[in-house]
């Protein structure tokens, strides 16, 4: 009994020490409604419209739930709006697919993310007047056979793509003979695909080519908007601000502010944003005057961001696995209770078992990314309960892990030899006493390898929580890759960090498992007096 309590105390102490020692800010756990803030949703990963940086240089604004900042053309427009509305701008960083859910669920007040006001989107949200007009280009390599295309037919055979969920993807159909590749989730993925040669080009706005060319002179933008036969609607060639349908007053106020910004000022803001966007400097010098390796310079600039991502990943995995273990333990015990003799208790147990089976099937049968979107955005949209993203992430990982561990622990319980139950019953133990003192210690010890595996899976699977903007390791790595344009080295570094985390976790749990197994120096056929080392026996003689 004392040994069991000791291990529980150790686990709780480790958890508490980790949380205290991490960079996690509990002041951000409580999601508070603040009318003095103007929450703006954007990717913060689409230069020069918006990007992420580690300081508030050049007038950057804070990103909600992190120690990072956002800047760019969209941020500059948002600051003008916030100033005239007397509200402080705070960026809600999320992936493109999460922008509309963030707005409709009340997580954000505006979407300012280079979004076109298409008719399909207008069914879900309202749009302001345009704050920028764009022309379209195909971005390809300067040595590509399509780099000198003059007509839409010159792209025959080209492997082209565009960002998922945008109107750009449909424009590829106008390039006769082009082979439309699957749409990609963001510009970082498209840039990497172009650099690696898996695609011949991608369709984007002219600002994307200007931004990309500043860090990679080996790309070329082909202006398809100027080619004969190319047609694009006004709504697809403009950029507007998204506002929730019920918020009519805010829509009116935003349109009024946009009307006070002349085109000359907007052009100046975009030019400034292009100059201020993060740049890659492969020739950066160290203190000794020599060029620094890319990894060293990257770590100096983004090391704090990566450490925060590691801390968040470990926090989610550790808390999720521990909480999931206790959930799984509870469910596993309930599902192995013997059938009661009382008719009322029998039906009650059947109902409880049915509910627990539904819980297990739902959370084992659906992707954690979908669960995250439903819990984080769905609860806010339908029940108007605003849950902080970190708390939501902890809950999601915990209940997801609990569903898997429930079956693992149940299997450990029912695999315990029947003789153990019979011997405990012969000693007059109750069911609870049998479970706590005899069965569970053996079952948990046998399940430890599976629990270790679940912890490792959690370390890796937290990457799907980027759908609700949790700044875990992979989400941070994607940001760094898009800022530095060093995709392969960045993702290789992130992979090495994941490997180090999982390898260390495996070694720690192996030590715990070895400790729980105890000493193997025993003889079942000998009595206590006969057990001992040979040298001890000779010494006694």
N, C-alpha and C positions, 0 to 999 in steps of 0.2 A: 504493500500500500504506500509506504514512504517512497519507494523507488518511483512509483507511478506519479505521485505528486511532485517529485523532484523534476521529472522530465517535463511535466506541464509547466512548472515554474520556469524552467530553462527556456522553453519555447516562447512563453509570454515575455520573458526578459529580452530575448533576442529580437522579437518583434518590436517591443517598445524602444529598444536601443537603436534599431535600424531607422524607425520613424523619426526619432529625435535627431539622429545624426544625418538624416537625408536633407535634401534641399526642399522638401515638400513643405509648402506654406499652408498651415491650417486656417489662416485668415481667409483663404480662398475657397474653403470647403462649403461654407454656407452661401447658397445662392440668394443674394438679396436684390430686390428690385430697387433700382436707384433712378429716380426721374431726372437726376442731374447728369446722367450719362446717356450718350448716344451710341448704342451698340451697333457696330457695322460689321456685317459678315463678308468675308473675302478669303481667298485661298492663302494670301500672303506668300505666294509662290509663283507669281506670274509677272515677271519683269517686262516692261517698266511700270505696268499698272499697279502692282503691289508685290512686296517681298518682305522677308523676315531679316532682322538684324539684331545684334546682341546689345546695342546701346541705343540711346535716344538721339543720336547724332542726326543733324539735318532736319530736326523737327519731327522725328518719328514718334508714334503714339504707342502706348502699351498694348500688349496682346493679353486678353483675359485669361487668367489661370496659369500664367507663366511669367518668367523673368525676361521675356524677349519683347521686341518692339517691331512694329510694322511701318513701312514707308512706301512711297510710290505715288503715281499720279492719282490713283483712287483715294489714297490717304489724304492727299493735299486737297482734293475736292471735298472729302468728308470734313476736314478741319474748317473749311470755309463755311460749310453748312452748320457745323457744330457751334462755331463762333457766333453766327447770326441767330441761332436758336438758344444761345447761352447754355449749351450742354457740352460736357467733356466727351471727346471721342475715345472710345475703347473698341479695339478690333476683336471680333470673334473669329478666330482662325479655324477654318474647316475645309475639307475637300470640296471639290466642285459639286459632287453629288449631294453633299450635305447642306448646300447653301439654301435651297428652297425649304427643306424641313426646319432649318434653323430659324428662318423668318416666320413661317406659318405656325410654328410652335411657340413663338414669343421669345426665343433665345436671342434674337437680334431684332433691331428696329428697321435696319436698312440692309440691302445688298448692294454694295458698290464694288463690283468685281469684273468690270469689262464685259458685262452681260448684255446680250442683245434682246430687245423686247419682242420676242416672237409671239405669234398668235397663240401658240400652245401654252407658253408660259403665262401669257396674259389671262388665261382661264383660271390660274391658281393665285396669281398676285397682280397687283397694279404696278404700272411703270411710270416713272417721271418723264419729263421731257428729256431729250437726248443731251448728254453732256460731252459727247465726242462722236465724230463721224470717222469712219474707217474705210480703207480700201483693202482689197485682198491680194495675197501673193502666194506663190508656191515656193517654199524654202527648200533648197536643195544644195548639194555640194558644188563648189565652183568648177570641179573637174568632171561633173556628171554629164552624161550624154544629153540630158534634158536641160542643161544650164543655158542653152541658147534658144530655147523654145520661143517662137514668135506667135504661134496660133494655138488655139485650144486643141487642135488635132496633133500637135507635136508632142503631146504627153502620152501618146499611144504606147502601151506596155509598161508605163511607169507605175511602180508600187507606191501609192499615195495613201495618206491617212489624215486624220484631224482629231481634235479633242472630243472625247465622248460627251454626249449631252449637249453639244453645240450645233448651231446651224451650219458651221463650216463643213461638217462631214457630208451633208447633202450636196454641197457645191461641187464635190468631186465628180458627180454624175455629168456635169457639163464639160468635163475634160474627156473628150471622146477617146475610148480605147484604154483609158487609165485603169489599172487594177486596184480597186478599192480594198485596202487592208482593214482589219478590225480597228475600230476607233480606240484611242488610248486615253488613259485617265487624266493625264496632265501633260504640260509642255516639257517637263523634265524627261518624261518617258519618250516623247517624240524626238527630242534633241539627241538623247542617247541612241535611239534607234537609227537616226540619220547618221550619226558619227560612226556607229558600228557597221553600217551598210545594210541593215535588215529592211530598210525602206529607201526609196529614192527621193522622197520629199514629203512635206505635209503642208496643208492649207492653213493659213493663219492671217491675222491682220498685219498691216505694214509695220506697226510698232514692234511686233514680235521679231521681225527680221532686223530692224534697227538695233534692238536690244541684243539679239543673238550675235550679230556681226561685230559688236564692240568687244566681245570676248573670244570670238572665233572668226577670224578674217577669211577662213576657207569656205564660207557658205555664201550663197547667192540667192537673192529674192527676185522671183519672176512675177511682174505685176499682171496678174490675169484679169484684174478689173478693167484694164485698158484694152483687152483683146476683143475683137469682134465676135459677137454672139454670146458673150458672157453677161448673164442677167442676175441681178441680186435685188431683192426687195429693199425698200427704205428701212424697214424694221430690222432686217438682217445686217445692214451696213451702219447702224447706229448703236451707240452704247448708252444705256439708261440705268436708272437706279430702281431697284425693286423695293416695293413697300407692301405690307400686308393689306388685304382687301378691306378689313374693318377700319383701318387707320386713315380715314379720308383727310383729316385735318393735317396730319404729317405730310401727306402727298401734296396738299396745297402749299404748305410752308416750304417744302423742298423745291417745288417748281418756282416759287417766288425767288428763292435764293439763287437758283440756277440762272434765272433771268437777269440777275445782277452781275453775272460773270461774263465779260465780253470774250469773243473768240480769240482776240490777241492775248488775253491773259491765260486762256486755256492752252494755247500753243506754247506759251512761255512755261507753264507748269509742266507740260509733257517734256519739253526740252530739258528742263531742270531735273526731272525724274530720271531721264535717260543718262544724264551726266552723273547722278548720285547713286545709280544702281550698283550693287556689289560687283566687283571686278576680280578676275583671277590674275594674279601676278606671279608667273612661274619664275621670275628672276628676282624675287624678293631677297634682300640682303640681310644677313644676320649681323650681330655686333662685331664679328671679326671681318666683316666686309665680303664674306663668301656667300654664295647663293644657298639659301636654306632648302632642305628637302621639302617636297610638297606636304608630306605628313606632318612635319614639324610646324610649318607655317599654318596649315589647316588647324592643327590642334591649338595653336596659340590664339587663333581667331574664334574657333567654334568649340574649343575644349569644354568650356563651361556648359554650353548647350548640350553637348553629348553626355556629359556627366549627369546633368539633370534628366536626360532621357534614360540613362542607365538606372538612375535612382527610381524613376517612376515605373520602369519595367519590373525591377525587383520588388518594389512595393506592391504592385498589382499581383505579381506571381506569388509572393510570400503570403500576403493577406488572403488572396483568393484561394490558395491551397489550404491554409490553416482553417479558414472559415468553411471552405468546401468539405474539408475532412470531417468537421463536427456535424455539418449538414448530412453528409453521407453516412456518418456513424449513426445519427439519429434515425434516418430513413431505413438504413440497413437493419437496425435493431427492431424497428416497428414491423418491418416486412418479414421478420423471422419469428415473430411471437406465435406460439402454438395456438391452435384454434380453441377459443374458450368453450366451456360447456354451456354457459348461459346463452339463451337465444338472442337476447338483446345485445350482449357484448359481442356475439358472433357477427351480427349484422353491422354493428358499429365498426368492427375491425375490417370487415369487407369493404365498407365505404371508404375508410381511411386508406386501405391498401390500394383501392381503385384510384383515389385522388393522387397518391404518391406515384402510382404507375403512370398516370397522365403527366405528372411533373417530369418524370424521368424521360418519357418518350418525347415530350416537347423539346426539352433542353438538350437531349442527345440527338434529336432528329432534325434540328434546325441549326444553321451556321451561327456562330457567335456574333458575326458582323450584323446579321439580321436582328438578333436579339438586342444588340446594342442600340440600333436605330429605333426599334419598337419601344424599348424601355425609356431611352433618353428623350426622343422626340415625341413619341406617341403619348406618353403620360402628360407631357406639357401641353400637347395639342388638344387632347380630349378631356383631361381632368384638370388642366390649368395648374399643375403642380410642377414647379421649376426646380429640378434636381441638379445639383452641381455635377459637372461631368466627371470629376474624380470619384465622387461617391457613387455615381451611376456605374462607372467602370468597375469599382470594387464589388458592387452588388452583382453585376453581370458575370464577372469572373467567378465569384463565389458560388452563385447558384448553378452556373454551368458546370463547374468542377464538382459540386455536390451531387449532381445527377450522375456523373460518371463514377465517382467514388462510392455512391450508394450501392451500385451493382457490384463493385469490386469488394466492398466490405461484406455485402450479403453473401457473395461467393465464398469469402474467407470463413464466415460463420458456418454456413451449411457444409463446408468441406472439413470442418473439425470432426474427428472420429466420433461416432455415436457413443462409444464407450466413455468418453469424457462426460457427456450429458448423464449417462446412467450412473457413473461413479459419483458425480456431484449430487444426483438425486438420492442415491443410497446414503449419503452423508446428511440428508435432511435439508439440503439447500433449497431455497425458493428459486423461481426462474430468474429474478433479478440478481440474486447472489451468484447463480451459476454463470450468468452472462458476464458480470463485472469481475469476478475473481478467477474464473476458469476459462471461459470461451473467448472473450474479447482479447485478453493479452496474447493468446496464441493466434487468433485471427488477424489482429493488427500487425503482429510481427511477420506473418506470412504475406500480408498485403503490402508490406513496406516497399518492395521493388516496384509495384504498380503505382504506389503513391509517389515515389520518386519520379517515375515516368510522367505522371500527371503534372508535377511541379515543372519539369523540363518543358513539357508541352505548353504550359502556361507562360513560361518565359518567352517562347517563340510566338504564341498565338495572340499575345497582347498587341501585336502589330495591326490586327484587324480593328482595334479600337480607334484607329485614326479616323474612322467614319464619324465619331463624335468628338473629334479634335483633341483627343488625349495625347499629350506630347511625350509619348514613349519613344524608345530607341529608334525604331524604324521610321516613325514620323519625323523625328529630328534628322535622321540620316537622309531622308528624301529632301528635306529643306536644305541641308548642307550641300548635297549634290547639285541641286538646282541653282544654288548661289555661286558655287565654285566652277560649275560645268565640268567637274572631274567625276564623272559618274562611276566608272569602273573602280578607281582607287577608293572612292568613298564607300561604295557598297561592299567592296572587299574588306575594308576596315570594319564596317558594321558587322559583317559576317564573322570576322575574327573575334569581335567583342561578344557576339552571341555564343560562339564556340567556347570562349573562355568562361562565360557565365554557366553554360550547361555542363562543361567539364568539371568545374569547381563544385557545382551542386551535386553532381554524381559522386564525386570523391567524398564529400561530406556525408551524404546519405549512406555510402558504403561503410564509412566508419561507424555511423549510428547502428546500422544493421549488424555489423560485426560485434559491437558492444552488447547489443540485445541478445545475440546468440549465446554469449557467455563462454566459459571455458569448455573445451572439448576433451580435457584430460580426466576422463572418468571411466569406470568399469562397472557395467551393469551387474556382473556376476559376483562382484566383491562386496564385502561389508565395509563400513566406514573405517575400521581399523586397518584393513588390508590396503586401502587406497593410499598411494604416496609414491614418491620418486624412489628409484633404486638407491641413490646415494643416501637418502634419508634412512632407508631401511638398514643399510650397511653401517651407518653412523650409530644407529641405535644398538646394533650388535656390539 
